[in-house]
Amino acid sequence: MRAAFYERLGPARDVLRLEDLPLPEPAPGEVRVRVESSGINPSDVKTRMGRRVTQMPFPRVIPHSDGAGVIDALGAGVPTHRLGKRVWVWNAARGRPHGTACEFLCLPSEQAVALPEQTSFEAGSCMGIPALTALHAVLMDGGVAGKTVVVAGGAGAVGHYAVQFASLLGAARVIASVSSPAKAELARQAGADEVVLYKSEPLAQRVLNITQGEGVDRVIEVDIGANAAANLDMLKTGGECVIYGNGMDKLELPFSRLLHSNIQLKFFIVYHLSPTDRARAVATLTRMLERGVLQHNIAARFSLEDIVSAHEAVESGQVIGNVVLQVAA
């Protein structure tokens, strides 16, 4: 099978290789997926560059945790009805050497989730990290029904889904912060009631004006280090900031202000969702996919052979939306 991989950390053009590797066979409890589309996330790029790890976790790594395709072989103990089913996968490369940047992938059966017929494979390859991150941020701790929500980066890979989920799951008002008019239009199309251009407008003051001085119940945050001060200004007393990202490793926050405003800071990483939280998110996401109510912002498509350019596109930060590899010929 054709597969992209790296055997040392470094820049994409220096370390990524594309070769023929032996076809993997599923172990007991595993399925083999013929990969149609492989989703690339910033975490894939950071890991390959050595920003998340300082040494190779395995001698050889086939990258990417997200992907979609068709189950073409079953390991012992896997129900036969799964053969031939369309699926999307999660955590393919998390703690494992074999991700989705290849033609065939074996992984535990429960990590291959049924993909509705009306959902494309490339959309399916965005479910594992972008969509599940956004959905858990919306669903956690009672959800957002009746609440006013700010989604930071409301046109990004995660934020675009978060705007949709908040709107679909009953938020009273969804406010998106974005950096440009083009991104503002994406956020509005996704369901944002209001959009703030944070580079040209005072974010917190605009949000307070929109809410008539009341502030918001929940902020879904992509970069707490950059936005902490604004978040504190626009959160209600007792409000919550759900955090899945940060542009730096260290974080300083004003203890007294957080304490006296009863602000709740809630951090999570999608790789480590509990079985209960993941099952809830997957079930909710499946219903939405079956009903065809979601927009999927596939911003760039590359072939497996052009994986270097794909990684560089993600690394640049200039792509507005999800980047996928079209693996199947």
C-alpha positions as CSV (number, residue, x, y, z in Angstrom):
1,M,0.0,0.0,0.0
2,R,1.1,3.6,-0.5
3,A,1.8,5.4,2.8
4,A,3.3,8.7,3.9
5,F,5.5,8.6,7.0
6,Y,8.4,10.1,8.8
7,E,11.2,8.5,10.8
8,R,12.6,11.7,12.4
9,L,11.1,15.0,13.5
10,G,11.5,18.2,11.4
11,P,10.2,20.3,8.5
12,A,7.7,18.6,6.2
13,R,10.0,18.7,3.1
14,D,12.9,17.2,5.1
15,V,11.2,14.3,6.8
16,L,8.0,13.2,5.1
17,R,8.4,10.3,2.7
18,L,5.9,8.4,0.5
19,E,6.6,4.7,-0.2
20,D,5.0,1.3,-0.6
21,L,4.6,-0.5,2.7
22,P,3.2,-4.0,3.5
23,L,-0.6,-4.2,3.7
24,P,-1.6,-4.3,7.4
25,E,-3.8,-7.1,8.7
26,P,-6.4,-6.5,11.5
27,A,-5.7,-8.0,14.9
28,P,-8.5,-9.5,17.0
29,G,-11.1,-6.7,17.7
30,E,-9.8,-4.5,14.9
31,V,-11.1,-3.5,11.5
32,R,-9.1,-2.5,8.4
33,V,-10.2,0.6,6.7
34,R,-9.6,1.4,3.0
35,V,-8.9,5.1,3.5
36,E,-10.6,7.5,1.1
37,S,-9.8,10.8,2.9
38,S,-7.3,11.8,5.6
39,G,-7.9,14.9,7.7
40,I,-4.9,17.1,8.7
41,N,-5.0,19.0,11.9
42,P,-2.6,21.5,13.5
43,S,-1.7,18.8,16.1
44,D,-0.4,16.5,13.3
45,V,1.9,19.3,12.0
46,K,3.1,20.3,15.5
47,T,3.9,16.6,16.4
48,R,5.9,16.1,13.2
49,M,7.8,19.3,13.8
50,G,8.7,18.3,17.3
51,R,6.7,21.0,19.0
52,R,4.6,18.5,21.0
53,V,7.2,15.7,21.4
54,T,11.0,16.0,21.7
55,Q,11.8,12.6,20.3
56,M,10.1,10.1,17.9
57,P,7.4,8.1,19.8
58,F,7.9,5.2,17.4
59,P,10.6,4.4,14.9
60,R,8.2,5.2,12.0
61,V,5.0,7.3,12.2
62,I,2.3,7.4,9.6
63,P,0.6,10.7,10.6
64,H,-3.0,12.0,11.0
65,S,-5.6,10.9,13.5
66,D,-8.6,11.7,11.4
67,G,-9.9,10.0,8.3
68,A,-12.7,8.2,6.6
69,G,-13.2,5.2,4.3
70,V,-14.7,1.8,4.0
71,I,-14.1,-1.3,6.2
72,D,-12.6,-4.0,4.0
73,A,-11.4,-6.6,6.5
74,L,-12.3,-7.7,10.0
75,G,-10.2,-9.1,12.9
76,A,-11.5,-12.0,15.0
77,G,-14.5,-11.1,17.1
78,V,-15.7,-8.2,15.0
79,P,-19.3,-8.6,13.8
80,T,-19.5,-9.5,10.2
81,H,-22.1,-6.8,9.4
82,R,-19.4,-4.2,9.7
83,L,-17.7,-5.4,6.5
84,G,-18.1,-2.9,3.7
85,K,-19.5,-0.2,5.9
86,R,-18.5,3.5,5.4
87,V,-16.8,4.9,8.5
88,W,-14.9,7.8,10.0
89,V,-12.2,7.2,12.5
90,W,-10.9,9.0,15.7
91,N,-7.5,8.9,17.5
92,A,-6.0,6.8,14.7
93,A,-2.5,8.2,15.3
94,R,-2.9,9.0,19.0
95,G,-0.5,6.7,20.9
96,R,-0.2,4.6,17.8
97,P,2.4,4.6,14.9
98,H,-0.2,4.1,12.2
99,G,-2.4,7.1,11.3
100,T,-4.6,7.7,8.2
101,A,-2.0,9.1,5.7
102,C,-2.1,5.8,3.8
103,E,-4.3,3.6,1.7
104,F,-5.2,1.1,4.5
105,L,-5.4,1.4,8.2
106,C,-6.1,-1.1,11.0
107,L,-7.4,0.1,14.4
108,P,-9.8,-1.0,17.1
109,S,-13.4,-1.5,15.9
110,E,-14.9,1.1,18.2
111,Q,-12.7,3.8,16.7
112,A,-14.4,3.4,13.3
113,V,-17.8,5.1,13.5
114,A,-20.6,4.6,11.0
115,L,-20.6,7.4,8.4
116,P,-24.1,8.2,6.9
117,E,-24.4,7.7,3.2
118,Q,-25.2,11.4,2.6
119,T,-22.0,12.5,4.2
120,S,-18.9,12.7,2.0
121,F,-15.7,10.9,3.0
122,E,-13.8,14.3,3.1
123,A,-16.4,15.6,5.6
124,G,-16.0,12.4,7.5
125,S,-12.3,13.0,7.8
126,C,-13.0,16.2,9.8
127,M,-15.1,14.5,12.5
128,G,-12.5,13.1,14.9
129,I,-10.8,16.3,16.0
130,P,-12.5,19.4,14.7
131,A,-16.2,18.3,15.0
132,L,-15.9,16.4,18.2
133,T,-13.8,19.2,19.9
134,A,-16.5,21.7,18.9
135,L,-19.4,19.4,20.0
136,H,-17.9,18.5,23.4
137,A,-17.3,22.2,24.0
138,V,-21.0,22.9,23.4
139,L,-22.4,19.8,25.1
140,M,-20.3,19.7,28.3
141,D,-21.7,20.6,31.7
142,G,-25.3,21.0,30.7
143,G,-24.9,22.4,27.3
144,V,-25.8,25.8,25.9
145,A,-29.6,25.7,25.7
146,G,-30.9,29.2,26.5
147,K,-27.4,30.6,26.9
148,T,-25.5,33.3,25.2
149,V,-22.3,31.9,23.7
150,V,-19.2,33.5,22.2
151,V,-17.2,31.2,19.8
152,A,-13.6,32.5,19.4
153,G,-12.4,31.9,15.9
154,G,-15.8,31.2,14.6
155,A,-14.7,30.5,11.0
156,G,-11.8,28.1,11.9
157,A,-11.8,24.3,11.6
158,V,-13.3,23.9,15.2
159,G,-15.0,27.2,15.5
160,H,-17.1,26.8,12.4
161,Y,-18.5,23.6,13.8
162,A,-18.9,25.1,17.2
163,V,-21.1,28.0,15.9
164,Q,-23.3,25.4,14.1
165,F,-23.6,23.1,17.2
166,A,-24.4,26.0,19.5
167,S,-27.1,27.3,17.2
168,L,-28.6,23.8,16.6
169,L,-28.5,22.8,20.3
170,G,-30.5,25.7,21.6
171,A,-28.3,28.6,22.4
172,A,-30.2,31.8,22.9
173,R,-27.6,33.8,21.0
174,V,-24.3,32.8,19.2
175,I,-21.6,35.5,18.8
176,A,-18.6,34.6,16.8
177,S,-15.2,36.5,16.8
178,V,-13.3,36.4,13.6
179,S,-10.4,38.3,12.0
180,S,-11.7,39.3,8.6
181,P,-14.9,40.1,6.6
182,A,-14.6,36.8,4.6
183,K,-14.5,34.8,7.9
184,A,-17.4,36.9,9.2
185,E,-19.5,35.7,6.3
186,L,-18.6,32.0,7.0
187,A,-19.6,32.4,10.6
188,R,-22.9,34.0,9.7
189,Q,-23.7,31.2,7.2
190,A,-22.9,28.7,10.0
191,G,-25.5,30.3,12.3
192,A,-23.8,33.1,14.2
193,D,-26.4,35.8,15.2
194,E,-23.6,38.4,15.6
195,V,-20.0,38.6,14.5
196,V,-17.2,40.7,15.9
197,L,-14.1,41.6,13.9
198,Y,-11.6,41.4,16.7
199,K,-8.7,42.9,14.8
200,S,-10.6,46.2,14.1
201,E,-13.2,46.2,16.9
202,P,-12.9,46.1,20.7
203,L,-14.0,42.5,21.3
204,A,-15.2,42.7,24.9
205,Q,-16.9,46.1,24.4
206,R,-18.7,45.0,21.3
207,V,-19.9,41.8,23.0
208,L,-21.1,43.8,26.0
209,N,-23.0,46.2,23.7
210,I,-24.6,43.3,21.9
211,T,-25.8,41.8,25.2
212,Q,-26.8,45.2,26.6
213,G,-24.2,45.0,29.2
214,E,-25.2,41.6,30.6
215,G,-22.2,39.7,29.2
216,V,-22.3,36.0,28.1
217,D,-22.7,32.7,29.7
218,R,-20.1,30.7,27.9
219,V,-17.0,31.4,25.8
220,I,-15.6,28.6,23.6
221,E,-12.0,29.5,23.4
222,V,-9.3,28.5,20.9
223,D,-6.5,30.7,22.4
224,I,-6.9,31.5,26.1
225,G,-3.5,33.3,26.3
226,A,-4.5,35.8,23.7
227,N,-8.1,36.3,24.8
228,A,-8.1,35.9,28.6
229,A,-8.5,39.6,29.4
230,A,-11.4,40.0,26.9
231,N,-13.0,36.8,28.1
232,L,-13.0,38.1,31.7
233,D,-14.6,41.4,30.6
234,M,-17.4,39.8,28.7
235,L,-18.3,36.8,30.9
236,K,-21.2,37.1,33.3
237,T,-20.7,36.5,37.0
238,G,-20.7,32.7,37.2
239,G,-19.9,32.4,33.4
240,E,-17.7,29.7,32.0
241,C,-14.8,29.6,29.6
242,V,-14.4,26.3,27.8
243,I,-10.8,26.1,26.6
244,Y,-9.4,23.7,24.0
245,G,-6.4,25.6,22.8
246,N,-3.7,28.1,23.6
247,G,-0.9,29.8,21.6
248,M,1.6,29.4,24.3
249,D,2.5,26.9,27.0
250,K,2.3,29.1,30.1
251,L,-0.7,31.1,31.2
252,E,-1.2,33.9,33.8
253,L,-4.6,34.7,35.1
254,P,-5.8,37.2,37.7
255,F,-6.9,35.0,40.7
256,S,-8.9,37.6,42.6
257,R,-11.0,38.6,39.6
258,L,-11.7,35.0,38.7
259,L,-12.6,34.2,42.3
260,H,-14.9,37.1,43.0
261,S,-16.7,36.7,39.6
262,N,-17.1,32.9,40.1
263,I,-15.7,32.3,36.7
264,Q,-15.4,28.7,35.7
265,L,-12.4,27.7,33.6
266,K,-12.8,24.3,31.9
267,F,-10.0,22.7,29.9
268,F,-10.1,19.6,27.8
269,I,-8.4,17.8,24.9
270,V,-10.5,15.8,22.5
271,Y,-8.1,12.8,22.5
272,H,-8.9,12.1,26.2
273,L,-12.7,12.3,26.2
274,S,-14.2,9.9,28.7
275,P,-16.1,7.0,27.1
276,T,-19.4,8.6,28.3
277,D,-18.6,12.0,26.8
278,R,-17.4,10.5,23.6
279,A,-20.4,8.3,23.2
280,R,-22.7,11.3,23.8
281,A,-20.9,13.4,21.3
282,V,-20.7,10.7,18.6
283,A,-24.5,9.9,19.0
284,T,-25.4,13.6,18.7
285,L,-23.1,14.1,15.7
286,T,-24.4,11.0,14.0
287,R,-28.0,12.3,14.3
288,M,-27.0,15.7,12.7
289,L,-25.1,14.0,9.9
290,E,-28.1,11.7,9.2
291,R,-30.3,14.8,9.0
292,G,-27.9,16.7,6.8
293,V,-28.0,19.8,8.9
294,L,-24.2,20.5,9.0
295,Q,-22.0,22.6,6.8
296,H,-18.4,21.2,6.2
297,N,-15.9,23.8,5.3
298,I,-13.3,21.9,3.3
299,A,-10.9,24.7,2.5
300,A,-8.1,22.8,0.7
301,R,-7.7,19.4,-0.9
302,F,-4.4,17.6,-1.7
303,S,-3.5,14.2,-3.0
304,L,-1.5,11.8,-0.8
305,E,1.5,12.4,-3.1
306,D,1.3,16.1,-2.2
307,I,1.3,15.6,1.6
308,V,4.2,18.0,2.0
309,S,2.3,20.9,0.5
310,A,-0.7,19.9,2.6
311,H,1.3,20.1,5.8
312,E,2.8,23.4,4.8
313,A,-0.7,24.8,4.1
314,V,-1.8,23.8,7.6
315,E,1.4,25.2,9.1
316,S,1.0,28.5,7.4
317,G,-2.3,29.2,9.2
318,Q,-3.6,30.9,6.1
319,V,-6.2,28.3,5.2
320,I,-9.7,29.1,6.4
321,G,-11.2,25.7,7.2
322,N,-10.2,22.1,7.1
323,V,-7.4,20.6,5.0
324,V,-7.8,17.0,3.7
325,L,-5.8,14.5,1.7
326,Q,-7.7,12.7,-1.0
327,V,-6.1,9.2,-0.6
328,A,-8.1,7.0,-2.9
329,A,-7.3,7.2,-6.6
